[in-house]
Each structure stands twice: as structure tokens, then as C-alpha cells.
């Protein structure tokens, strides 16, 4: 996928999914579902596409364990060697960002969000803009994210 195509895909995701300004390199989509359901839907969508769920982290529970408060915040760590290995073959330093992570959180207004590292940003970070497998990873992540937050029909 060429840089212009990646830009168009990212722009479409931003417009269609109702995203808001976010940290650099973070794709952020508003979810119509509660946090737990959003996380469950993400896991289900990832599993449907052959991705492995390596771990789930509940940051709010961790905060509670040390008598601190944090709005609901969960991380899902996921990946697949068929996708990650080719990225590391392009730039071995990409291994610091793999496996991939999805963040599901509830903001101060009660809006639930799904976020993940933009593969185009990771390509820039690791100098692998000419990495052919990147397009497939971008496409899969975008589809998983879109299907996670899509309204039930």
C-alpha cells in the first residue's frame, strides 16, 4: 500500500469512526459499547482473524490494588508471528513494539475508546516505509478495530 493510500485509509477511519485528536501515532475510535463489551468484541474480532491474545491487563484493577483510582482502562496484547516476523525482518527494532497492543479506556465523560498504534507510525519510527508486509498488517488492524466498534445490526 502506497503512502497516499495509507493516508486515505487513515483519514477514512478518522472520519467514519468519529475519532478525536489523540497522541501521535495512536489510532483512536469511539465505541458505542461499555468498556468490558468493547474489550470482549476486540478479542473476538482478533481471534476470528487468527490473531493470538497473549495477555489482558486491567490497569484500573492494578491501581485499586495499590489504593489508587483510575478510570476503566484495559490493554489487550495480541499478535501473530506470520504478521510480526516480516515486520521485524524489515526492521528488527520493530520488535520493541510487538506484539501489538490495543487500549480500551473510558474518558472523564464516560465515552469508551479503542486505540492502537498506527502501523504507519511504527513504520516511520523504525524506518521501514518500504516494508511490503506493512499494508497487510494495517488492513487487518483497521478491520478488527472497525468491526469492534461497529453497531450491532
Buried (B, 14 or more C-beta within 10 A) or exposed (E): BEEEEBEEBBEEBBEEBEBEEBEEBBBBBBBEBBBEBBBBBBBEBBEEBEBEBEEBEBBBEEBEEEEEEBEBBBBBBBBBEEBBBBBBEBBEEBEEBBBBBBBBBBEEEEEBBBBBBBBBBBBEBBEBEEBEBBBBBBEBBBEBBBBBBBEEE
